[in-house]
Amino acid sequence: MPAPFGVVGLSHRTAPLEVRSRVTIPPDAIPDFLALAKANDVPECVVLSTCNRTEIYYSGTEAEVVRTLLAGYAEVPLEELRPFLYEKGCVCAACHLFRVTSGLDSAVLGETEIVAQIKEAWRSGTTGPVLDLLFQRGLETSKRIRTETELCRNVTSTGSLAVREAEHRIGSLKDRRSLVLGAGKIAERVVRELRSRESCDVRIVNRTFSKADLLADKPGFEAVPFDFLHAELLEADVVFATVAATAPILSRELIGQLSEARQGRPLVVIDLGVPPNVENGSLAIGIDVVNLDEITAGCAENSERRMAAIPFALEILEEELGRFGAALTERAAAPTIRALIARGEAIRSRNVEWAKERLEGLTEREIRVVEEMARRMMIGLLEAPIDSLKGELAGHEHRAVVERLFLLDGGPSDR
């Protein structure tokens, strides 16, 4: 019997950027993957695909089915992908999601950007009672950890890390020209950070000009049509590449041409794309390419205060896992409990009528006493089995025993 739910995926902890890039599922491809999962009898499925992880949360099927679907989608042989994948079921899967939502599993400890990404993944997924409960409790856990501990205080965003890396390599950006490629969420964070640094010469290039124009809403920020990308690359001092594309935007050939045309004038390219926006192996004189893993690996954001908050965060996580387990067990037992109560109510009702037929002349008060006595007897008899069905050790086998003992499969019962 398959586990009630689980997760199959890979992340910055298990796979290098090159591997993650091959498995990433862009937002516009998620509906196709969900349709593929449904066609392969996966009743509930949520896809979480970010810069640092691609994870498939599922219910009602085997992990091997999901692994095969993911490898097939990525067009990577499963045996080649398998060493980088992790698989977690039931409580371990819940613990993993709770850690992810809380920033405990992030490259930058306590980062908060993941919360919006998880909410969007949940909203876009094909969910039912199991995954809805899982993600609801995961986000509640995240909220508690973020409000009750110091884990997420003053955490640096991806945009801030990117700008800081650029400053580390070429100095202040105030009198430099910055070029932002893309106009999505990551580009927004970079632009927001550049504004806070008082950068006054920023160009934003995107295939959809109107989106770039929305970001260029301050003096010194200018949207540029995509056709002028090459010219802007020649003039820029730093490029923040944030495009969500399946193929590189900056090819090896283009990087070589830029190096030659710039005649050795330095250019820093901060590549935040997954897959990378710069083609792998693009080496040229004067062009310094920094990818996402290099930025987060050099991050000193895991401050003592946030590190000290980890034990407190884990205590909250353990509490919430207990609550989730109890809720999951109670939900799984609900049909059996309803059937048990219905059987008890049917027996109670028949026996009350039997007593009323044989006790002639009962007053209204006496009838109510008989009915209440029968109700109390029913509750007393059913209380223990119902509590056991809600208990943390109750499973499918336990429910099956109760169903057989109380003839909940539709068989005859004594009066």
C-alpha positions as CSV (number, residue, x, y, z in Angstrom):
1,M,0.0,0.0,0.0
2,P,1.5,3.4,-1.0
3,A,2.4,6.0,1.7
4,P,-0.4,8.5,2.3
5,F,1.9,11.2,0.9
6,G,5.6,12.0,0.2
7,V,8.1,14.2,-1.6
8,V,10.7,13.4,-4.2
9,G,13.2,16.1,-5.2
10,L,16.6,17.5,-5.2
11,S,18.1,20.8,-3.8
12,H,21.2,22.8,-3.3
13,R,22.1,20.3,-0.6
14,T,22.1,17.3,-2.8
15,A,22.8,18.5,-6.4
16,P,25.1,21.0,-8.1
17,L,23.6,23.9,-10.1
18,E,24.3,22.0,-13.4
19,V,22.1,19.1,-12.3
20,R,19.4,21.3,-10.8
21,S,19.2,23.3,-14.0
22,R,18.3,20.2,-16.0
23,V,15.4,19.3,-13.6
24,T,13.9,22.7,-12.9
25,I,10.3,23.1,-14.0
26,P,9.5,26.7,-15.0
27,P,6.1,28.2,-14.0
28,D,4.6,27.9,-17.5
29,A,5.4,24.2,-17.6
30,I,3.9,23.2,-14.3
31,P,0.4,22.7,-15.6
32,D,1.8,20.2,-18.2
33,F,3.6,18.3,-15.4
34,L,0.5,18.2,-13.2
35,A,-1.5,16.9,-16.2
36,L,1.1,14.3,-16.8
37,A,1.0,13.3,-13.1
38,K,-2.8,13.0,-13.2
39,A,-2.7,10.9,-16.3
40,N,-0.4,8.5,-14.4
41,D,-2.8,8.2,-11.5
42,V,-1.3,10.7,-9.1
43,P,-4.4,12.1,-7.5
44,E,-2.7,15.0,-5.6
45,C,0.5,16.7,-6.7
46,V,2.3,20.0,-5.9
47,V,5.4,21.2,-7.8
48,L,7.8,23.4,-5.9
49,S,10.6,24.6,-8.3
50,T,12.9,27.4,-7.3
51,C,16.5,28.5,-7.8
52,N,17.7,26.1,-5.1
53,R,15.3,23.1,-5.3
54,T,12.8,21.1,-7.4
55,E,10.4,19.1,-5.3
56,I,7.3,17.1,-6.2
57,Y,4.9,16.6,-3.3
58,Y,2.4,13.8,-4.0
59,S,-0.3,11.7,-2.4
60,G,-1.9,8.3,-3.4
61,T,1.0,6.8,-5.3
62,E,4.4,5.3,-5.0
63,A,7.6,7.4,-4.9
64,E,9.0,5.4,-7.8
65,V,6.2,6.7,-10.0
66,V,7.0,10.3,-9.2
67,R,10.8,9.7,-9.7
68,T,10.1,8.3,-13.1
69,L,7.8,11.2,-14.0
70,L,10.4,13.7,-13.0
71,A,13.2,12.0,-14.8
72,G,11.1,11.7,-17.9
73,Y,10.0,15.3,-17.9
74,A,13.7,16.4,-17.5
75,E,14.8,14.0,-20.2
76,V,17.5,12.7,-17.9
77,P,17.9,8.9,-17.4
78,L,16.6,8.0,-14.0
79,E,19.7,6.1,-13.0
80,E,21.8,9.2,-13.8
81,L,19.4,11.4,-11.7
82,R,18.9,9.0,-8.8
83,P,22.1,9.8,-6.8
84,F,20.9,13.4,-6.5
85,L,17.3,12.7,-5.5
86,Y,15.9,12.3,-2.0
87,E,12.6,10.6,-1.2
88,K,10.7,11.2,2.1
89,G,7.3,9.7,3.1
90,C,4.7,10.6,5.7
91,V,6.1,12.2,8.8
92,C,9.6,12.7,7.2
93,A,8.0,14.4,4.2
94,A,6.0,16.7,6.6
95,C,9.1,17.5,8.6
96,H,11.0,18.3,5.4
97,L,8.3,20.7,4.1
98,F,8.0,22.4,7.5
99,R,11.8,23.0,7.4
100,V,11.6,24.4,3.9
101,T,8.7,26.7,4.7
102,S,10.6,28.0,7.8
103,G,13.9,28.7,6.0
104,L,15.7,26.0,8.0
105,D,16.6,24.2,4.8
106,S,17.5,27.3,2.7
107,A,20.9,28.2,1.4
108,V,20.6,31.4,3.4
109,L,19.3,30.4,6.8
110,G,15.9,31.9,7.6
111,E,15.3,33.5,4.2
112,T,11.7,34.5,3.7
113,E,11.3,34.4,-0.1
114,I,10.5,30.7,0.0
115,V,7.1,31.4,1.7
116,A,5.6,33.1,-1.3
117,Q,7.0,30.5,-3.6
118,I,5.4,27.7,-1.5
119,K,2.0,29.5,-1.4
120,E,2.1,29.8,-5.2
121,A,3.1,26.1,-5.6
122,W,0.2,25.1,-3.3
123,R,-2.3,27.4,-5.2
124,S,-1.2,26.0,-8.5
125,G,-1.2,22.3,-7.5
126,T,-3.8,19.6,-7.9
127,T,-4.5,19.1,-4.2
128,G,-7.0,17.3,-2.1
129,P,-7.5,16.7,1.6
130,V,-4.0,15.3,2.3
131,L,-1.8,17.9,0.6
132,D,-4.1,20.7,1.6
133,L,-3.7,19.8,5.2
134,L,0.1,19.3,4.8
135,F,0.7,22.7,3.2
136,Q,-1.7,24.5,5.5
137,R,0.2,23.2,8.6
138,G,3.5,23.8,6.9
139,L,2.7,27.5,6.5
140,E,1.3,27.8,10.0
141,T,4.6,26.3,11.3
142,S,6.6,28.8,9.2
143,K,4.5,31.7,10.7
144,R,5.1,30.5,14.3
145,I,8.9,30.1,13.8
146,R,9.2,33.5,12.1
147,T,7.3,35.3,14.8
148,E,8.4,33.4,17.9
149,T,12.1,33.1,17.2
150,E,15.0,35.1,15.8
151,L,15.6,32.8,12.9
152,C,14.3,35.2,10.2
153,R,15.4,38.5,11.7
154,N,17.2,40.8,9.1
155,V,17.7,38.1,6.6
156,T,19.4,39.1,3.3
157,S,17.4,38.5,0.1
158,T,18.7,37.0,-3.1
159,G,18.7,40.5,-4.6
160,S,20.8,41.9,-1.7
161,L,23.3,39.0,-2.0
162,A,23.6,39.7,-5.7
163,V,24.2,43.4,-5.3
164,R,26.6,42.8,-2.4
165,E,28.6,40.3,-4.6
166,A,28.9,42.9,-7.4
167,E,30.1,45.6,-4.9
168,H,32.6,43.1,-3.6
169,R,34.1,42.7,-7.1
170,I,34.0,46.2,-8.5
171,G,33.3,48.5,-5.6
172,S,30.4,50.9,-5.2
173,L,27.7,50.8,-7.9
174,K,26.7,54.4,-7.4
175,D,28.7,55.6,-10.4
176,R,28.6,52.4,-12.4
177,R,26.1,51.3,-15.0
178,S,24.0,48.3,-13.9
179,L,22.1,46.2,-16.4
180,V,19.2,44.0,-15.2
181,L,18.2,41.2,-17.6
182,G,14.6,40.1,-16.9
183,A,11.6,41.6,-15.1
184,G,10.4,38.8,-12.9
185,K,10.4,38.3,-9.1
186,I,14.2,38.0,-8.8
187,A,14.7,41.1,-11.0
188,E,12.3,43.0,-8.8
189,R,14.4,42.2,-5.7
190,V,17.6,43.2,-7.5
191,V,16.0,46.5,-8.6
192,R,14.7,47.2,-5.1
193,E,18.2,46.6,-3.7
194,L,19.8,48.9,-6.3
195,R,17.4,51.6,-5.4
196,S,18.4,51.3,-1.7
197,R,22.0,51.6,-2.8
198,E,21.2,54.9,-4.5
199,S,22.3,53.5,-7.9
200,C,21.5,56.1,-10.5
201,D,22.3,54.4,-13.8
202,V,20.3,51.2,-14.2
203,R,19.0,49.8,-17.4
204,I,16.4,47.0,-17.4
205,V,16.0,44.8,-20.5
206,N,13.2,42.3,-20.9
207,R,11.6,40.6,-23.9
208,T,8.3,42.2,-22.8
209,F,9.1,45.8,-22.7
210,S,6.1,46.8,-20.7
211,K,7.2,44.7,-17.7
212,A,10.7,46.3,-17.8
213,D,9.0,49.7,-17.9
214,L,7.1,48.9,-14.7
215,L,10.3,48.3,-12.8
216,A,12.0,51.5,-14.2
217,D,9.8,53.8,-12.1
218,K,12.6,55.9,-10.5
219,P,15.0,58.5,-11.9
220,G,18.1,56.8,-13.2
221,F,16.2,53.6,-14.0
222,E,15.4,53.1,-17.7
223,A,13.7,50.3,-19.6
224,V,15.4,49.3,-22.8
225,P,13.9,47.2,-25.7
226,F,15.4,43.7,-25.9
227,D,16.7,44.4,-29.4
228,F,19.3,46.7,-27.8
229,L,20.7,44.1,-25.4
230,H,24.0,43.8,-27.2
231,A,24.6,47.5,-27.1
232,E,23.7,47.7,-23.4
233,L,26.1,44.8,-22.6
234,L,28.9,46.8,-24.2
235,E,28.2,49.8,-21.9
236,A,27.4,48.0,-18.6
237,D,29.8,47.5,-15.7
238,V,27.7,44.8,-14.0
239,V,25.0,42.6,-15.3
240,F,22.3,40.9,-13.2
241,A,20.9,38.1,-15.2
242,T,17.6,36.9,-13.8
243,V,15.7,35.5,-16.9
244,A,13.6,32.3,-16.4
245,A,14.6,30.6,-19.6
246,T,15.2,27.0,-20.7
247,A,18.3,28.0,-22.7
248,P,21.2,30.4,-22.0
249,I,20.6,34.1,-22.9
250,L,24.3,34.9,-23.0
251,S,26.1,32.3,-25.2
252,R,29.8,31.5,-25.2
253,E,30.1,33.2,-28.6
254,L,28.4,36.4,-27.3
255,I,30.6,36.4,-24.2
256,G,33.7,36.1,-26.5
257,Q,32.4,39.0,-28.7
258,L,31.8,41.2,-25.7
259,S,35.3,40.5,-24.4
260,E,36.9,41.5,-27.7
261,A,34.6,44.6,-28.2
262,R,35.2,45.9,-24.7
263,Q,39.0,45.6,-25.1
264,G,39.6,44.3,-21.6
265,R,37.3,46.7,-19.8
266,P,36.0,44.6,-16.8
267,L,32.4,43.3,-16.8
268,V,30.9,41.4,-13.8
269,V,27.9,39.1,-14.7
270,I,25.9,37.9,-11.7
271,D,24.0,34.9,-13.0
272,L,20.9,34.3,-10.9
273,G,19.1,32.1,-13.5
274,V,18.2,28.4,-13.1
275,P,19.1,27.1,-15.6
276,P,21.9,29.6,-15.8
277,N,21.5,32.6,-18.2
278,V,25.2,32.3,-19.2
279,E,26.2,29.3,-21.2
280,N,28.4,26.9,-19.3
281,G,32.1,27.3,-20.0
282,S,31.9,30.9,-21.0
283,L,35.4,32.2,-20.2
284,A,36.8,35.4,-21.6
285,I,39.3,38.1,-20.7
286,G,37.7,40.8,-18.6
287,I,34.3,38.9,-18.1
288,D,33.8,37.7,-14.6
289,V,30.8,35.3,-14.3
290,V,29.4,34.5,-10.9
291,N,26.6,31.9,-10.5
292,L,24.0,31.4,-7.9
293,D,25.8,28.7,-5.9
294,E,28.9,30.8,-5.7
295,I,26.9,33.7,-4.2
296,T,25.1,31.6,-1.6
297,A,28.2,29.6,-0.7
298,G,30.1,32.8,0.2
299,C,27.2,34.2,2.2
300,A,28.0,35.1,5.8
301,E,24.4,35.6,6.6
302,N,24.1,32.7,9.1
303,S,24.6,35.1,12.0
304,E,25.1,34.0,15.5
305,R,21.6,35.2,16.5
306,R,19.9,33.1,13.8
307,M,22.1,30.1,14.5
308,A,21.2,30.3,18.1
309,A,17.5,30.3,17.2
310,I,17.7,26.9,15.5
311,P,17.0,24.8,18.7
312,F,13.9,27.0,19.5
313,A,12.7,26.7,15.9
314,L,13.1,22.9,16.0
315,E,11.0,22.7,19.2
316,I,8.2,24.5,17.4
317,L,8.6,22.3,14.4
318,E,8.3,19.2,16.6
319,E,5.1,20.5,18.2
320,E,3.6,21.3,14.9
321,L,4.5,17.9,13.5
322,G,2.6,16.3,16.5
323,R,-0.4,18.4,15.7
324,F,-0.2,17.6,12.1
325,G,0.1,13.9,12.8
326,A,-2.9,14.0,15.1
327,A,-5.0,15.9,12.5
328,L,-4.0,13.5,9.7
329,T,-4.9,10.4,11.8
330,E,-8.2,12.0,12.8
331,R,-9.0,12.8,9.2
332,A,-8.1,9.3,8.0
333,A,-10.3,7.8,10.8
334,A,-13.3,10.2,10.1
335,P,-15.2,7.8,7.8
336,T,-14.8,4.9,10.3
337,I,-15.9,7.2,13.2
338,R,-18.9,8.4,11.3
339,A,-19.9,4.8,10.5
340,L,-19.4,3.8,14.1
341,I,-21.6,6.6,15.4
342,A,-24.2,5.8,12.8
343,R,-24.3,2.2,13.8
344,G,-24.5,3.1,17.5
345,E,-27.3,5.6,16.7
346,A,-29.3,3.0,14.8
347,I,-29.0,0.5,17.6
348,R,-29.9,3.1,20.2
349,S,-33.0,4.2,18.2
350,R,-34.3,0.7,17.7
351,N,-34.0,-0.1,21.4
352,V,-35.6,3.1,22.5
353,E,-38.6,2.3,20.3
354,W,-38.6,-1.3,21.7
355,A,-38.7,0.0,25.3
356,K,-41.4,2.6,24.5
357,E,-43.7,-0.1,23.0
358,R,-43.4,-2.2,26.2
359,L,-43.6,0.5,28.8
360,E,-47.2,1.8,28.3
361,G,-48.3,5.0,29.8
362,L,-44.9,6.7,30.0
363,T,-45.0,10.5,30.5
364,E,-43.0,12.8,28.3
365,R,-40.5,13.2,31.0
366,E,-40.0,9.5,31.4
367,I,-39.6,9.1,27.7
368,R,-36.9,11.7,27.7
369,V,-35.2,9.8,30.5
370,V,-35.2,6.6,28.6
371,E,-33.9,8.3,25.4
372,E,-31.1,10.0,27.4
373,M,-30.2,6.8,29.2
374,A,-29.8,5.0,25.8
375,R,-27.8,7.9,24.4
376,R,-25.4,7.9,27.4
377,M,-25.0,4.2,27.1
378,M,-24.1,4.5,23.4
379,I,-21.6,7.3,24.1
380,G,-20.0,5.4,26.9
381,L,-19.6,2.3,24.7
382,L,-18.2,4.2,21.7
383,E,-16.0,6.7,23.5
384,A,-13.0,4.3,23.9
385,P,-12.9,3.0,20.3
386,I,-13.4,6.5,18.9
387,D,-10.5,7.8,21.1
388,S,-8.3,4.9,19.9
389,L,-9.1,5.7,16.3
390,K,-7.9,9.3,16.8
391,G,-4.8,8.1,18.6
392,E,-1.3,8.7,17.1
393,L,-0.7,4.9,16.8
394,A,-4.0,4.2,14.9
395,G,-3.4,3.1,11.3
396,H,-5.2,1.4,8.5
397,E,-5.0,-2.0,10.3
398,H,-6.4,-0.5,13.5
399,R,-9.4,1.0,11.7
400,A,-10.0,-2.4,9.9
401,V,-10.2,-4.2,13.3
402,V,-12.7,-1.6,14.6
403,E,-14.8,-2.0,11.4
404,R,-14.9,-5.8,11.7
405,L,-15.7,-5.7,15.5
406,F,-18.6,-3.3,15.1
407,L,-19.8,-4.8,11.7
408,L,-19.3,-1.5,9.9
409,D,-19.0,-3.3,6.6
410,G,-22.7,-3.5,6.2
411,G,-23.2,-6.9,7.9
412,P,-26.1,-7.7,10.2
413,S,-26.0,-6.6,13.8
414,D,-27.8,-7.7,17.0
415,R,-30.3,-5.4,18.5
